[in-house]
Amino acid sequence: MRLILFDIDGTLISAGGAGKRSLNKAFEEILGIKEIFKNFEMAGKTDIQIIKEGLTLAGINPSMSLVNEIIERYLENLKVEINNNSKHLKPGVKEFIEFIYYELKYPLGLLTGNVEKGAIIKLEPFGLNSFFCLGAFGSDHEDRNKLLPIAVEKFIKKFNSHIDFHQCIVIGDTPRDVACAKPYGAKVIAVATGPYTVDELQKTDADVVVETLLETNKILRVFY
């Protein structure tokens, strides 16, 4: 048995900048601050982490009540912003997911910094939500390095079946995806469809680094 866990942004999809625009709008609408995330590095971070860092950057106390207010406004904005012509699936995603789901029949999950409602909104236009039986999200914990144990716990509760970390495979596009999985003994496939190059990802502890998910044969070596 394997549990295959996917990151979203940069790995499965590009939201066409919808996430950053939605967060910028939330900060402007609630706090009157424009373009707070214009030159901000978001890749691999959780939504709550990003919001707290944005508030700190603006010199504002990042209380959870304010963070939650921003999240709610962000989600409302995201429902609109995701409908843009720049959003797209990353190469090979649909074929790869369908192969695992229908042929290998391994359970699929999400391991993402997105809050759960945001993840659903981002994946809905691509018809991907139905493939994933569970997820560990930024709304479960703001520290991405705590998400893999949460995913395993959810799997055990959902299927009443034990699974070890070494049976998990995390697929992501940033060094943070690698760092959140390898210390637990999980396998990691790093894919250079986000902001990091193959060379940069090869400097991490990823088990396999690929240009895209089209490199199925190389990826599947990790599965067996």
C-alpha positions as CSV (number, residue, x, y, z in Angstrom):
1,M,0.0,0.0,0.0
2,R,1.1,3.5,-0.8
3,L,-0.5,6.9,0.1
4,I,0.3,9.4,-2.6
5,L,0.2,13.0,-1.4
6,F,0.2,16.0,-3.8
7,D,1.0,19.6,-3.3
8,I,-1.3,21.9,-5.3
9,D,0.3,25.2,-6.5
10,G,3.2,24.6,-8.9
11,T,2.7,20.8,-8.7
12,L,-0.8,20.1,-9.9
13,I,-1.9,23.5,-11.2
14,S,-1.1,27.1,-11.8
15,A,-4.0,29.2,-10.5
16,G,-2.9,32.1,-12.8
17,G,-2.0,34.3,-9.8
18,A,-5.4,33.9,-8.3
19,G,-4.1,33.2,-4.8
20,K,-1.8,36.2,-4.6
21,R,-4.4,38.6,-6.1
22,S,-7.0,37.3,-3.6
23,L,-4.8,37.8,-0.6
24,N,-3.7,41.2,-1.8
25,K,-7.3,42.2,-2.2
26,A,-8.2,40.9,1.3
27,F,-5.4,43.0,2.9
28,E,-6.6,46.1,0.9
29,E,-10.2,45.6,1.8
30,I,-9.7,44.9,5.5
31,L,-6.6,46.9,6.3
32,G,-6.3,49.4,3.4
33,I,-2.9,48.1,2.5
34,K,-2.2,47.7,-1.2
35,E,-0.1,45.0,-2.9
36,I,1.4,43.8,0.4
37,F,2.5,40.5,-1.3
38,K,3.9,42.1,-4.5
39,N,7.5,40.9,-3.9
40,F,6.7,38.2,-1.4
41,E,7.9,34.6,-1.7
42,M,4.9,32.3,-1.1
43,A,6.1,29.0,-2.5
44,G,5.8,26.1,-0.1
45,K,4.4,28.2,2.8
46,T,1.0,27.7,4.4
47,D,-1.7,30.3,3.9
48,I,-1.7,31.1,7.7
49,Q,2.1,31.5,7.7
50,I,1.8,33.8,4.6
51,I,-0.9,36.0,6.2
52,K,1.0,36.2,9.5
53,E,4.2,37.2,7.7
54,G,2.3,39.8,5.7
55,L,0.8,41.3,8.8
56,T,4.2,41.4,10.5
57,L,5.7,43.0,7.4
58,A,3.0,45.7,7.7
59,G,3.7,46.2,11.4
60,I,0.4,44.7,12.6
61,N,-0.1,42.2,15.3
62,P,-1.0,38.9,13.6
63,S,-3.8,37.9,16.0
64,M,-5.7,34.7,15.0
65,S,-9.0,36.7,14.9
66,L,-7.5,39.0,12.3
67,V,-5.9,36.1,10.4
68,N,-9.3,34.3,10.3
69,E,-11.0,37.5,9.0
70,I,-8.5,37.8,6.2
71,I,-8.9,34.1,5.3
72,E,-12.6,34.5,5.0
73,R,-12.2,37.5,2.7
74,Y,-9.5,35.8,0.8
75,L,-11.8,32.8,0.1
76,E,-14.5,35.1,-1.2
77,N,-12.0,36.8,-3.5
78,L,-10.6,33.4,-4.6
79,K,-14.0,32.2,-5.8
80,V,-13.9,35.1,-8.3
81,E,-10.2,35.3,-9.1
82,I,-9.8,31.5,-10.0
83,N,-12.0,32.2,-13.1
84,N,-9.1,33.5,-15.1
85,N,-7.7,32.5,-18.5
86,S,-4.2,32.0,-17.2
87,K,-5.0,29.1,-14.9
88,H,-3.8,25.7,-16.1
89,L,-2.9,22.1,-15.2
90,K,0.7,21.4,-15.0
91,P,2.0,18.9,-17.7
92,G,1.0,15.3,-17.3
93,V,-1.1,15.9,-14.2
94,K,-4.4,14.5,-15.3
95,E,-2.9,11.4,-16.9
96,F,-0.6,10.7,-13.9
97,I,-3.4,11.1,-11.4
98,E,-5.8,8.9,-13.4
99,F,-3.1,6.2,-13.8
100,I,-2.5,6.1,-10.0
101,Y,-6.3,6.2,-9.3
102,Y,-7.6,3.7,-11.9
103,E,-4.6,1.5,-12.6
104,L,-2.5,1.3,-9.4
105,K,-5.5,2.0,-7.2
106,Y,-3.4,3.7,-4.6
107,P,-5.3,6.3,-2.3
108,L,-4.6,9.9,-3.3
109,G,-4.4,12.8,-0.9
110,L,-3.4,16.4,-0.7
111,L,-0.5,17.8,1.4
112,T,-0.7,21.6,0.8
113,G,-0.3,24.9,2.5
114,N,-3.7,26.0,1.2
115,V,-6.5,26.1,3.7
116,E,-8.9,23.3,2.9
117,K,-11.7,25.5,1.4
118,G,-9.1,27.3,-0.8
119,A,-7.7,24.0,-2.0
120,I,-11.2,22.9,-3.1
121,I,-11.8,26.2,-4.9
122,K,-8.5,26.0,-6.8
123,L,-9.0,22.4,-7.9
124,E,-12.7,22.6,-8.8
125,P,-12.3,24.1,-12.3
126,F,-10.0,21.2,-13.2
127,G,-12.3,18.5,-12.0
128,L,-9.7,17.1,-9.6
129,N,-11.4,17.2,-6.2
130,S,-13.1,13.8,-6.6
131,F,-9.7,12.0,-6.9
132,F,-8.5,12.9,-3.4
133,C,-9.9,10.9,-0.5
134,L,-8.2,13.1,2.2
135,G,-5.9,16.0,2.8
136,A,-3.6,17.7,5.2
137,F,-4.1,21.5,4.8
138,G,-2.7,24.8,6.0
139,S,-5.9,25.1,8.0
140,D,-4.9,21.9,9.9
141,H,-1.6,23.4,11.0
142,E,0.3,26.6,10.0
143,D,3.6,24.6,10.1
144,R,3.9,22.6,6.9
145,N,6.3,20.2,8.6
146,K,3.4,19.1,10.9
147,L,1.1,18.1,8.0
148,L,2.4,14.6,7.0
149,P,1.5,13.2,10.5
150,I,-1.9,14.8,10.1
151,A,-2.4,13.1,6.7
152,V,-1.4,9.7,8.1
153,E,-3.8,10.2,11.1
154,K,-6.6,11.1,8.8
155,F,-5.9,8.0,6.6
156,I,-6.0,5.7,9.6
157,K,-9.3,7.1,10.9
158,K,-10.9,7.1,7.5
159,F,-9.9,3.6,6.4
160,N,-9.4,2.0,9.9
161,S,-6.1,0.7,8.5
162,H,-2.6,1.4,9.6
163,I,0.0,3.0,7.4
164,D,3.6,4.0,8.1
165,F,5.4,7.1,7.0
166,H,7.7,5.1,4.7
167,Q,4.6,4.0,2.8
168,C,3.8,7.7,1.9
169,I,5.0,9.4,-1.2
170,V,4.9,13.2,-1.3
171,I,4.9,15.0,-4.6
172,G,5.8,18.7,-4.7
173,D,7.6,21.5,-6.4
174,T,9.6,23.2,-3.7
175,P,12.3,22.4,-1.2
176,R,9.7,22.8,1.6
177,D,7.8,19.9,0.1
178,V,10.9,17.8,0.5
179,A,11.6,19.1,4.0
180,C,8.2,18.3,5.3
181,A,8.4,14.7,4.4
182,K,11.9,13.3,4.4
183,P,12.5,13.6,8.2
184,Y,9.6,11.2,8.7
185,G,11.0,8.6,6.3
186,A,8.5,9.3,3.5
187,K,9.6,9.2,-0.2
188,V,9.6,12.5,-2.1
189,I,9.2,13.2,-5.8
190,A,10.3,16.8,-6.6
191,V,8.9,18.2,-9.9
192,A,10.3,21.3,-11.5
193,T,7.0,22.8,-12.6
194,G,7.0,25.5,-10.0
195,P,9.5,28.3,-9.2
196,Y,12.5,25.9,-8.7
197,T,14.7,24.3,-11.3
198,V,15.8,20.7,-11.6
199,D,19.3,21.7,-10.5
200,E,17.9,23.5,-7.4
201,L,15.7,20.6,-6.5
202,Q,18.5,18.1,-6.9
203,K,20.3,19.9,-4.0
204,T,17.5,18.7,-1.7
205,D,17.0,15.2,-0.3
206,A,14.3,14.3,-2.8
207,D,14.3,10.7,-4.0
208,V,13.6,11.6,-7.6
209,V,13.6,15.0,-9.4
210,V,11.8,15.4,-12.7
211,E,11.0,18.2,-15.1
212,T,7.3,17.3,-15.2
213,L,4.9,14.5,-14.2
214,L,5.2,13.2,-17.8
215,E,8.3,11.4,-16.7
216,T,6.2,8.5,-15.5
217,N,8.8,5.7,-15.7
218,K,11.3,7.6,-13.6
219,I,8.7,8.5,-11.1
220,L,7.3,5.0,-10.7
221,R,10.6,3.6,-9.6
222,V,9.9,5.2,-6.2
223,F,6.5,3.5,-6.0
224,Y,7.7,-0.1,-5.9
